[in-house]
Amino acid sequence: MTTTASHHLSPAFPGRAPWGTANKLRAWQQGALEKYIQDQPRDFLAVATPGAGKTTFALTLASWLLHHHVVQQITVVAPTEHLKKQWAEAAARIGIKLDPDYSAGPLSKEYHGVAVTYAGVGVRPMLHRNRCEQRKTLVILDEIHHAGDSKSWGEACQEAFDPATRRLALTGTPFRSDTNPIPFVAYEEGNDGIRRSSADYTYGYGNALADGVVRPVIFLSYSGNMRWRTKAGDEIAARLGEPMTKDAIGQAWRTALAPTGEWIPNVLAAADTRLTEVRKGIPDAGGLVIASDQDTAREYAKILKKITGDRPTVVLSDEKAASKKIDQFSADDSRWMVAVRMVSEGVDVPRLAVGVYATTISTPLFFAQAVGRFVRSRRRGETASVFVPTIPMLLEFANEMEVERDHVLDKPKKGSDEENPFAEEDKLLADAEKLEDEETEDQLPFEALESDAVFDRVLYDGAEFGMQAHPGSEEEQDYLGIPGLLEPDQVQLLLQKRQTRQIAHSRQKPAADADLLEKPAEARPVVTHKQLLELRKSLNTMVGAYVHQTGKPHGVIHTELRRVCGGPPSAEATAGQLQERIKKVQEWATRMR
């Protein structure tokens, strides 16, 4: 293949290209392009992590197909109105003119095609089918998983683009929680008999991080004491990160995010401190708070104004000026933007470097897309920082940033949550997609009474660091003050040094002065009540096996484990203590073999 493939690209495309990629395609883009040109498929699915440059790849390919007369026109289908316009602007920079305002009728001859939304296709599928039948068309389906958002959207896309000459599907997160098949995506059956989506080219976060295409993400997790009143009038107190039932986790989470408590102001202040540090190396770095609803978004904005003295940009999805506000924030150097959902996917604000995940949406799809807003790299050494509450599923998502997931088409059709491992995920998706004010039976209305914040841990590259610290303390500042420009291996080394120093300081203090749990993060695993029960069950199983191996009574072995590892009886032990005992009894059993 020759450089003809990107002959239309200006040296500055895509405008804010990361280091080393401004005047040429990135290796993955070139590789995907070469594979496409070699195979010449009708359908092609490219899965690339958010921030990797899917738009650049797609438009370069579109330019090649137009130049070689494989197609005569282009249709781009995007999830939102803002992204539709963003596609048209990106295409214009390389000489491809797309009409983002097209609604019906003949297209002006000055345009190479149109940019529309999935909702628009759902309303008038035959209009787009007729256009595909009249001229050879390349259809670019951006974030193709949205075509499975509803059965009608999927059917409309199938009907509209069935006659298309070429179809290019793009996504950063192909996995969905439902079993709606995604149009024009191939599914392959695995050894377990379950069909999963099959990509033609995959470029994951781990590869992108190694290539310097995306930033490493540092997650800063905050715990704290929560107190709320249920509808029945009962007052409940709990600490984020302690084992709780699913309902209690949800209520404690909502209490933490309530703007009337102290958790949110403390975390926003910490995030602003972090942003100040990052801006020393990246002067125009910006921050984004992702809120659950419009009312809390406005309240968060008031809190940020008190902290910073500046009024943040507030983006509400139903405002006509929403897209304009995002564009303006992207172009200036102001500090903060507060938004509800619409900035979570596909929106290109490359200067975003610090985020606060202040929403109760808890699907891996939304979390991955939200974090994707902060990973777009512009120069070597940039890091991203995302603040999250100490909620088990969020920490699990953070620790699995590099896990590649496919869309699973077949799932067990069994009744109970125990039998169906996908049941909880299905419910989480339903929660994420429900209307803001809609209430569910298991999510009781409540009044948030009190909350405070405690720095809990840092998560990076699957590892956890740090001991708990009070907001504003020197120990917290150790982590907030990590330089904003670092290589990935430097981040790891620096976090290890910070933790070592924190542990050393802790040992110098009298035990009576310790008002927080003086243990490093790895010794304080965050689990649910159910997971804690499973750890106890696992320990008892291991002890039972060791009983058969040694002939010693259960009680003797449990007592010995407590003597060696420390801590209370199993029924009162923490998750970390249980894990330590499981590891120890495994070690004993191995020695006897």
NURO-828676 format. One record per residue (C-alpha): residue number from 1; x negated, y, z. Coordinates in steps of 0.25 Angstrom, whole numbers, always signed. Layout:
PT / NUM / X / Y / Z
...
//
This chain:
PT / 1 / +0 / +0 / +0
PT / 2 / -5 / +14 / -3
PT / 3 / -3 / +27 / +4
PT / 4 / +9 / +30 / -5
PT / 5 / +18 / +25 / +6
PT / 6 / +16 / +37 / +14
PT / 7 / +13 / +47 / +2
PT / 8 / +24 / +57 / +7
PT / 9 / +19 / +58 / +21
PT / 10 / +13 / +71 / +25
PT / 11 / +1 / +71 / +34
PT / 12 / +9 / +76 / +46
PT / 13 / +20 / +65 / +45
PT / 14 / +27 / +62 / +54
PT / 15 / +24 / +76 / +59
PT / 16 / +19 / +72 / +73
PT / 17 / +11 / +60 / +69
PT / 18 / +3 / +53 / +80
PT / 19 / -12 / +54 / +79
PT / 20 / -19 / +47 / +67
PT / 21 / -5 / +45 / +60
PT / 22 / -2 / +58 / +54
PT / 23 / -7 / +56 / +40
PT / 24 / -5 / +41 / +38
PT / 25 / +5 / +30 / +43
PT / 26 / +2 / +23 / +56
PT / 27 / -2 / +8 / +54
PT / 28 / +11 / +2 / +58
PT / 29 / +18 / +12 / +48
PT / 30 / +9 / +8 / +37
PT / 31 / +10 / -7 / +41
PT / 32 / +25 / -7 / +41
PT / 33 / +25 / +1 / +27
PT / 34 / +16 / -9 / +21
PT / 35 / +24 / -21 / +26
PT / 36 / +37 / -14 / +20
PT / 37 / +30 / -11 / +6
PT / 38 / +24 / -25 / +5
PT / 39 / +38 / -32 / +9
PT / 40 / +47 / -22 / +3
PT / 41 / +59 / -27 / +12
PT / 42 / +73 / -22 / +11
PT / 43 / +74 / -21 / +26
PT / 44 / +63 / -18 / +35
PT / 45 / +63 / -16 / +50
PT / 46 / +52 / -8 / +57
PT / 47 / +51 / -8 / +72
PT / 48 / +41 / +2 / +77
PT / 49 / +40 / +8 / +91
PT / 50 / +46 / +22 / +94
PT / 51 / +36 / +33 / +90
PT / 52 / +29 / +24 / +80
PT / 53 / +33 / +31 / +67
PT / 54 / +45 / +23 / +61
PT / 55 / +50 / +36 / +54
PT / 56 / +36 / +38 / +47
PT / 57 / +36 / +23 / +43
PT / 58 / +50 / +23 / +38
PT / 59 / +48 / +37 / +30
PT / 60 / +35 / +32 / +24
PT / 61 / +42 / +20 / +19
PT / 62 / +54 / +28 / +14
PT / 63 / +44 / +37 / +6
PT / 64 / +37 / +24 / +0
PT / 65 / +50 / +18 / -4
PT / 66 / +55 / +31 / -10
PT / 67 / +42 / +33 / -17
PT / 68 / +42 / +19 / -23
PT / 69 / +57 / +20 / -27
PT / 70 / +61 / +8 / -19
PT / 71 / +72 / +17 / -13
PT / 72 / +78 / +30 / -18
PT / 73 / +84 / +36 / -5
PT / 74 / +83 / +34 / +10
PT / 75 / +93 / +33 / +21
PT / 76 / +88 / +34 / +36
PT / 77 / +97 / +30 / +47
PT / 78 / +94 / +35 / +61
PT / 79 / +101 / +33 / +75
PT / 80 / +104 / +48 / +77
PT / 81 / +106 / +62 / +70
PT / 82 / +93 / +67 / +76
PT / 83 / +85 / +55 / +70
PT / 84 / +92 / +56 / +57
PT / 85 / +87 / +71 / +56
PT / 86 / +73 / +67 / +61
PT / 87 / +72 / +56 / +50
PT / 88 / +75 / +67 / +39
PT / 89 / +65 / +76 / +45
PT / 90 / +54 / +65 / +45
PT / 91 / +57 / +61 / +31
PT / 92 / +57 / +75 / +26
PT / 93 / +42 / +76 / +31
PT / 94 / +38 / +66 / +21
PT / 95 / +47 / +71 / +9
PT / 96 / +59 / +62 / +11
PT / 97 / +72 / +70 / +12
PT / 98 / +83 / +64 / +21
PT / 99 / +96 / +70 / +23
PT / 100 / +100 / +69 / +38
PT / 101 / +113 / +76 / +36
PT / 102 / +119 / +67 / +25
PT / 103 / +133 / +63 / +27
PT / 104 / +139 / +59 / +14
PT / 105 / +139 / +61 / -1
PT / 106 / +127 / +62 / -11
PT / 107 / +114 / +65 / -5
PT / 108 / +106 / +77 / -10
PT / 109 / +95 / +74 / -20
PT / 110 / +85 / +81 / -11
PT / 111 / +86 / +70 / -1
PT / 112 / +79 / +56 / -1
PT / 113 / +90 / +50 / +8
PT / 114 / +98 / +52 / +21
PT / 115 / +96 / +51 / +36
PT / 116 / +108 / +46 / +43
PT / 117 / +112 / +40 / +57
PT / 118 / +117 / +26 / +60
PT / 119 / +130 / +32 / +65
PT / 120 / +131 / +39 / +51
PT / 121 / +129 / +26 / +44
PT / 122 / +140 / +20 / +53
PT / 123 / +150 / +30 / +49
PT / 124 / +148 / +29 / +33
PT / 125 / +140 / +17 / +30
PT / 126 / +146 / +16 / +15
PT / 127 / +140 / +30 / +12
PT / 128 / +126 / +25 / +15
PT / 129 / +129 / +12 / +8
PT / 130 / +133 / +19 / -5
PT / 131 / +120 / +28 / -4
PT / 132 / +112 / +15 / -3
PT / 133 / +119 / +9 / -15
PT / 134 / +117 / +21 / -23
PT / 135 / +102 / +22 / -22
PT / 136 / +90 / +13 / -16
PT / 137 / +90 / +17 / -2
PT / 138 / +80 / +15 / +10
PT / 139 / +87 / +15 / +23
PT / 140 / +79 / +18 / +35
PT / 141 / +86 / +13 / +48
PT / 142 / +80 / +20 / +60
PT / 143 / +81 / +13 / +73
PT / 144 / +89 / +2 / +66
PT / 145 / +93 / -4 / +80
PT / 146 / +104 / +7 / +80
PT / 147 / +111 / +1 / +68
PT / 148 / +115 / -10 / +79
PT / 149 / +121 / +1 / +88
PT / 150 / +135 / -3 / +84
PT / 151 / +140 / -14 / +75
PT / 152 / +146 / -3 / +66
PT / 153 / +133 / +4 / +64
PT / 154 / +126 / -9 / +60
PT / 155 / +137 / -13 / +50
PT / 156 / +136 / +2 / +44
PT / 157 / +121 / +1 / +42
PT / 158 / +123 / -13 / +36
PT / 159 / +134 / -8 / +26
PT / 160 / +127 / +5 / +23
PT / 161 / +113 / +0 / +20
PT / 162 / +115 / -14 / +15
PT / 163 / +112 / -9 / +1
PT / 164 / +100 / -1 / +5
PT / 165 / +87 / -4 / -4
PT / 166 / +78 / -4 / +9
PT / 167 / +81 / -3 / +24
PT / 168 / +70 / +1 / +34
PT / 169 / +74 / -1 / +49
PT / 170 / +67 / +6 / +60
PT / 171 / +67 / +4 / +75
PT / 172 / +58 / +6 / +87
PT / 173 / +67 / -3 / +95
PT / 174 / +74 / -14 / +87
PT / 175 / +80 / -21 / +100
PT / 176 / +94 / -19 / +103
PT / 177 / +102 / -25 / +115
PT / 178 / +114 / -29 / +106
PT / 179 / +115 / -40 / +95
PT / 180 / +120 / -31 / +84
PT / 181 / +112 / -34 / +72
PT / 182 / +104 / -22 / +66
PT / 183 / +106 / -21 / +51
PT / 184 / +95 / -24 / +42
PT / 185 / +86 / -30 / +53
PT / 186 / +81 / -44 / +52
PT / 187 / +83 / -54 / +63
PT / 188 / +75 / -66 / +65
PT / 189 / +79 / -78 / +74
PT / 190 / +68 / -81 / +85
PT / 191 / +65 / -95 / +91
PT / 192 / +76 / -92 / +102
PT / 193 / +87 / -91 / +91
PT / 194 / +88 / -76 / +93
PT / 195 / +87 / -66 / +82
PT / 196 / +79 / -54 / +83
PT / 197 / +76 / -42 / +74
PT / 198 / +64 / -44 / +65
PT / 199 / +56 / -31 / +62
PT / 200 / +48 / -30 / +49
PT / 201 / +37 / -21 / +56
PT / 202 / +36 / -19 / +71
PT / 203 / +27 / -9 / +78
PT / 204 / +29 / -9 / +93
PT / 205 / +25 / +1 / +104
PT / 206 / +13 / -8 / +108
PT / 207 / +7 / -7 / +94
PT / 208 / +11 / +8 / +93
PT / 209 / +4 / +11 / +106
PT / 210 / -9 / +4 / +102
PT / 211 / -9 / +12 / +89
PT / 212 / -7 / +25 / +96
PT / 213 / +6 / +27 / +89
PT / 214 / +14 / +28 / +101
PT / 215 / +11 / +34 / +115
PT / 216 / +9 / +25 / +127
PT / 217 / +21 / +26 / +137
PT / 218 / +19 / +28 / +152
PT / 219 / +32 / +25 / +160
PT / 220 / +33 / +32 / +173
PT / 221 / +43 / +26 / +182
PT / 222 / +50 / +32 / +194
PT / 223 / +57 / +26 / +205
PT / 224 / +64 / +32 / +217
PT / 225 / +76 / +31 / +227
PT / 226 / +90 / +32 / +222
PT / 227 / +103 / +33 / +229
PT / 228 / +117 / +33 / +223
PT / 229 / +132 / +32 / +227
PT / 230 / +140 / +22 / +219
PT / 231 / +155 / +24 / +215
PT / 232 / +159 / +15 / +228
PT / 233 / +152 / +25 / +236
PT / 234 / +140 / +17 / +240
PT / 235 / +126 / +23 / +241
PT / 236 / +115 / +15 / +235
PT / 237 / +100 / +18 / +236
PT / 238 / +89 / +11 / +228
PT / 239 / +75 / +14 / +223
PT / 240 / +72 / +13 / +208
PT / 241 / +63 / +1 / +205
PT / 242 / +68 / -8 / +216
PT / 243 / +76 / -20 / +213
PT / 244 / +91 / -17 / +210
PT / 245 / +103 / -23 / +203
PT / 246 / +106 / -18 / +189
PT / 247 / +117 / -9 / +194
PT / 248 / +108 / -3 / +205
PT / 249 / +97 / +0 / +195
PT / 250 / +107 / +7 / +186
PT / 251 / +112 / +16 / +197
PT / 252 / +98 / +19 / +203
PT / 253 / +94 / +23 / +189
PT / 254 / +105 / +32 / +187
PT / 255 / +103 / +39 / +201
PT / 256 / +88 / +41 / +197
PT / 257 / +92 / +48 / +184
PT / 258 / +103 / +57 / +191
PT / 259 / +98 / +71 / +190
PT / 260 / +103 / +74 / +204
PT / 261 / +92 / +66 / +211
PT / 262 / +77 / +67 / +212
PT / 263 / +73 / +56 / +203
PT / 264 / +75 / +63 / +190
PT / 265 / +69 / +77 / +194
PT / 266 / +56 / +69 / +200
PT / 267 / +55 / +61 / +187
PT / 268 / +57 / +73 / +178
PT / 269 / +46 / +81 / +186
PT / 270 / +37 / +69 / +185
PT / 271 / +39 / +68 / +170
PT / 272 / +37 / +83 / +168
PT / 273 / +24 / +82 / +176
PT / 274 / +20 / +70 / +166
PT / 275 / +24 / +79 / +154
PT / 276 / +15 / +90 / +159
PT / 277 / +3 / +80 / +160
PT / 278 / +6 / +75 / +146
PT / 279 / +7 / +89 / +140
PT / 280 / -7 / +91 / +144
PT / 281 / -11 / +82 / +133
PT / 282 / +1 / +83 / +124
PT / 283 / +5 / +98 / +125
PT / 284 / +19 / +96 / +118
PT / 285 / +23 / +83 / +126
PT / 286 / +38 / +83 / +129
PT / 287 / +46 / +75 / +139
PT / 288 / +60 / +69 / +137
PT / 289 / +70 / +65 / +147
PT / 290 / +80 / +54 / +142
PT / 291 / +93 / +56 / +150
PT / 292 / +106 / +47 / +152
PT / 293 / +116 / +58 / +148
PT / 294 / +118 / +73 / +145
PT / 295 / +121 / +77 / +159
PT / 296 / +109 / +71 / +165
PT / 297 / +100 / +76 / +154
PT / 298 / +105 / +91 / +157
PT / 299 / +102 / +89 / +172
PT / 300 / +88 / +83 / +168
PT / 301 / +85 / +95 / +160
PT / 302 / +88 / +104 / +172
PT / 303 / +79 / +96 / +180
PT / 304 / +68 / +97 / +170
PT / 305 / +70 / +112 / +169
PT / 306 / +67 / +113 / +184
PT / 307 / +55 / +105 / +183
PT / 308 / +49 / +111 / +171
PT / 309 / +55 / +125 / +170
PT / 310 / +58 / +122 / +155
PT / 311 / +72 / +118 / +150
PT / 312 / +71 / +105 / +143
PT / 313 / +77 / +101 / +130
PT / 314 / +90 / +94 / +132
PT / 315 / +95 / +85 / +121
PT / 316 / +109 / +79 / +122
PT / 317 / +113 / +70 / +111
PT / 318 / +127 / +76 / +108
PT / 319 / +121 / +90 / +106
PT / 320 / +120 / +95 / +91
PT / 321 / +107 / +101 / +94
PT / 322 / +101 / +89 / +100
PT / 323 / +92 / +86 / +88
PT / 324 / +87 / +100 / +87
PT / 325 / +83 / +100 / +102
PT / 326 / +75 / +87 / +100
PT / 327 / +68 / +93 / +88
PT / 328 / +65 / +106 / +95
PT / 329 / +60 / +98 / +107
PT / 330 / +51 / +90 / +98
PT / 331 / +45 / +102 / +91
PT / 332 / +42 / +111 / +104
PT / 333 / +34 / +108 / +116
PT / 334 / +44 / +109 / +127
PT / 335 / +43 / +99 / +139
PT / 336 / +56 / +91 / +141
PT / 337 / +68 / +86 / +133
PT / 338 / +80 / +79 / +140
PT / 339 / +89 / +70 / +131
PT / 340 / +100 / +60 / +131
PT / 341 / +97 / +47 / +123
PT / 342 / +96 / +54 / +109
PT / 343 / +81 / +56 / +111
PT / 344 / +79 / +42 / +114
PT / 345 / +77 / +36 / +100
PT / 346 / +70 / +40 / +88
PT / 347 / +69 / +55 / +91
PT / 348 / +55 / +60 / +88
PT / 349 / +49 / +70 / +98
PT / 350 / +35 / +66 / +98
PT / 351 / +30 / +75 / +109
PT / 352 / +39 / +67 / +119
PT / 353 / +29 / +61 / +129
PT / 354 / +36 / +61 / +143
PT / 355 / +50 / +55 / +145
PT / 356 / +60 / +52 / +156
PT / 357 / +69 / +40 / +154
PT / 358 / +81 / +46 / +162
PT / 359 / +92 / +38 / +157
PT / 360 / +99 / +25 / +161
PT / 361 / +99 / +19 / +147
PT / 362 / +91 / +6 / +149
PT / 363 / +90 / -2 / +136
PT / 364 / +76 / -5 / +131
PT / 365 / +81 / +1 / +117
PT / 366 / +83 / +14 / +123
PT / 367 / +71 / +14 / +132
PT / 368 / +62 / +11 / +121
PT / 369 / +68 / +22 / +112
PT / 370 / +67 / +32 / +123
PT / 371 / +52 / +29 / +126
PT / 372 / +50 / +29 / +111
PT / 373 / +52 / +44 / +112
PT / 374 / +39 / +46 / +119
PT / 375 / +29 / +37 / +112
PT / 376 / +27 / +44 / +99
PT / 377 / +12 / +47 / +99
PT / 378 / +7 / +60 / +92
PT / 379 / -8 / +59 / +97
PT / 380 / -17 / +49 / +103
PT / 381 / -16 / +47 / +118
PT / 382 / -2 / +52 / +120
PT / 383 / +6 / +45 / +131
PT / 384 / +21 / +45 / +134
PT / 385 / +27 / +45 / +148
PT / 386 / +41 / +40 / +151
PT / 387 / +47 / +41 / +165
PT / 388 / +57 / +31 / +169
PT / 389 / +65 / +27 / +182
PT / 390 / +60 / +14 / +188
PT / 391 / +71 / +5 / +182
PT / 392 / +67 / -10 / +180
PT / 393 / +72 / -10 / +165
PT / 394 / +65 / +3 / +161
PT / 395 / +52 / -2 / +167
PT / 396 / +54 / -15 / +159
PT / 397 / +56 / -7 / +146
PT / 398 / +44 / +2 / +149
PT / 399 / +35 / -10 / +152
PT / 400 / +40 / -17 / +139
PT / 401 / +37 / -5 / +129
PT / 402 / +29 / -14 / +120
PT / 403 / +39 / -25 / +119
PT / 404 / +45 / -26 / +105
PT / 405 / +59 / -30 / +105
PT / 406 / +68 / -35 / +93
PT / 407 / +83 / -34 / +92
PT / 408 / +89 / -47 / +96
PT / 409 / +101 / -51 / +88
PT / 410 / +106 / -64 / +96
PT / 411 / +108 / -64 / +111
PT / 412 / +113 / -75 / +120
PT / 413 / +128 / -74 / +122
PT / 414 / +130 / -78 / +136
PT / 415 / +138 / -72 / +147
PT / 416 / +130 / -68 / +159
PT / 417 / +118 / -58 / +160
PT / 418 / +110 / -70 / +166
PT / 419 / +112 / -78 / +153
PT / 420 / +111 / -66 / +143
PT / 421 / +98 / -59 / +145
PT / 422 / +103 / -48 / +135
PT / 423 / +115 / -44 / +143
PT / 424 / +109 / -34 / +152
PT / 425 / +102 / -27 / +140
PT / 426 / +115 / -27 / +132
PT / 427 / +122 / -20 / +144
PT / 428 / +110 / -10 / +145
PT / 429 / +112 / -7 / +130
PT / 430 / +127 / -5 / +132
PT / 431 / +124 / +5 / +144
PT / 432 / +114 / +13 / +135
PT / 433 / +125 / +14 / +124
PT / 434 / +137 / +18 / +133
PT / 435 / +142 / +32 / +134
PT / 436 / +135 / +41 / +144
PT / 437 / +147 / +42 / +153
PT / 438 / +152 / +28 / +152
PT / 439 / +152 / +20 / +165
PT / 440 / +150 / +5 / +166
PT / 441 / +156 / -4 / +176
PT / 442 / +142 / -8 / +182
PT / 443 / +137 / +6 / +182
PT / 444 / +144 / +12 / +194
PT / 445 / +146 / +28 / +194
PT / 446 / +137 / +33 / +206
PT / 447 / +132 / +46 / +212
PT / 448 / +117 / +47 / +212
PT / 449 / +113 / +52 / +226
PT / 450 / +98 / +53 / +227
PT / 451 / +86 / +49 / +219
PT / 452 / +71 / +51 / +221
PT / 453 / +59 / +48 / +212
PT / 454 / +46 / +40 / +214
PT / 455 / +35 / +37 / +204
PT / 456 / +35 / +22 / +202
PT / 457 / +26 / +17 / +191
PT / 458 / +20 / +19 / +178
PT / 459 / +22 / +9 / +167
PT / 460 / +13 / +8 / +155
PT / 461 / +10 / -3 / +145
PT / 462 / +18 / -13 / +153
PT / 463 / +10 / -10 / +166
PT / 464 / +15 / -2 / +178
PT / 465 / +6 / +7 / +187
PT / 466 / +8 / +16 / +199
PT / 467 / +13 / +16 / +213
PT / 468 / +25 / +24 / +217
PT / 469 / +23 / +39 / +220
PT / 470 / +32 / +51 / +224
PT / 471 / +35 / +62 / +213
PT / 472 / +25 / +73 / +214
PT / 473 / +14 / +64 / +221
PT / 474 / +0 / +63 / +216
PT / 475 / +2 / +48 / +213
PT / 476 / +14 / +52 / +204
PT / 477 / +5 / +62 / +197
PT / 478 / -6 / +52 / +194
PT / 479 / +4 / +46 / +184
PT / 480 / +11 / +58 / +179
PT / 481 / -3 / +64 / +176
PT / 482 / -8 / +54 / +167
PT / 483 / -13 / +61 / +155
PT / 484 / -4 / +62 / +143
PT / 485 / -15 / +58 / +133
PT / 486 / -20 / +44 / +135
PT / 487 / -23 / +32 / +127
PT / 488 / -15 / +20 / +131
PT / 489 / -26 / +12 / +138
PT / 490 / -30 / +25 / +146
PT / 491 / -15 / +26 / +151
PT / 492 / -16 / +12 / +157
PT / 493 / -30 / +14 / +163
PT / 494 / -25 / +28 / +169
PT / 495 / -12 / +21 / +175
PT / 496 / -21 / +10 / +182
PT / 497 / -30 / +21 / +188
PT / 498 / -18 / +29 / +193
PT / 499 / -12 / +17 / +200
PT / 500 / -26 / +13 / +206
PT / 501 / -27 / +27 / +211
PT / 502 / -13 / +27 / +217
PT / 503 / -15 / +13 / +224
PT / 504 / -28 / +19 / +230
PT / 505 / -21 / +31 / +235
PT / 506 / -10 / +22 / +241
PT / 507 / -19 / +14 / +249
PT / 508 / -26 / +26 / +255
PT / 509 / -12 / +30 / +261
PT / 510 / -7 / +25 / +274
PT / 511 / +4 / +15 / +272
PT / 512 / +14 / +23 / +280
PT / 513 / +13 / +34 / +270
PT / 514 / +18 / +25 / +259
PT / 515 / +32 / +29 / +256
PT / 516 / +32 / +22 / +242
PT / 517 / +29 / +8 / +238
PT / 518 / +14 / +8 / +237
PT / 519 / +12 / -3 / +226
PT / 520 / +8 / -2 / +211
PT / 521 / +19 / -3 / +201
PT / 522 / +15 / -17 / +197
PT / 523 / +18 / -22 / +211
PT / 524 / +32 / -15 / +211
PT / 525 / +39 / -21 / +199
PT / 526 / +53 / -15 / +196
PT / 527 / +63 / -25 / +195
PT / 528 / +79 / -27 / +196
PT / 529 / +86 / -34 / +208
PT / 530 / +88 / -46 / +198
PT / 531 / +73 / -46 / +194
PT / 532 / +69 / -46 / +209
PT / 533 / +78 / -58 / +211
PT / 534 / +71 / -65 / +200
PT / 535 / +58 / -62 / +206
PT / 536 / +62 / -69 / +219
PT / 537 / +68 / -81 / +211
PT / 538 / +55 / -82 / +204
PT / 539 / +46 / -81 / +216
PT / 540 / +55 / -92 / +223
PT / 541 / +54 / -101 / +211
PT / 542 / +38 / -99 / +211
PT / 543 / +38 / -102 / +226
PT / 544 / +47 / -115 / +223
PT / 545 / +37 / -120 / +213
PT / 546 / +25 / -117 / +222
PT / 547 / +33 / -125 / +233
PT / 548 / +33 / -137 / +224
PT / 549 / +18 / -135 / +221
PT / 550 / +13 / -134 / +235
PT / 551 / +24 / -140 / +244
PT / 552 / +24 / -128 / +253
PT / 553 / +38 / -123 / +258
PT / 554 / +44 / -110 / +251
PT / 555 / +43 / -102 / +263
PT / 556 / +28 / -104 / +265
PT / 557 / +25 / -100 / +251
PT / 558 / +34 / -87 / +252
PT / 559 / +27 / -84 / +265
PT / 560 / +13 / -86 / +259
PT / 561 / +17 / -77 / +247
PT / 562 / +22 / -66 / +256
PT / 563 / +8 / -67 / +264
PT / 564 / +0 / -66 / +251
PT / 565 / +8 / -56 / +244
PT / 566 / +15 / -48 / +255
PT / 567 / +29 / -43 / +256
PT / 568 / +42 / -47 / +261
PT / 569 / +50 / -60 / +259
PT / 570 / +54 / -63 / +244
PT / 571 / +68 / -58 / +247
PT / 572 / +63 / -44 / +250
PT / 573 / +50 / -44 / +241
PT / 574 / +49 / -34 / +230
PT / 575 / +47 / -38 / +215
PT / 576 / +33 / -35 / +216
PT / 577 / +31 / -44 / +228
PT / 578 / +39 / -55 / +222
PT / 579 / +30 / -54 / +209
PT / 580 / +18 / -55 / +217
PT / 581 / +22 / -67 / +225
PT / 582 / +26 / -74 / +212
PT / 583 / +13 / -71 / +206
PT / 584 / +6 / -77 / +219
PT / 585 / +14 / -90 / +219
PT / 586 / +11 / -92 / +205
PT / 587 / -4 / -90 / +208
PT / 588 / -3 / -100 / +219
PT / 589 / +4 / -110 / +210
PT / 590 / -6 / -109 / +199
PT / 591 / -18 / -112 / +209
PT / 592 / -12 / -125 / +213
PT / 593 / -11 / -130 / +198
//
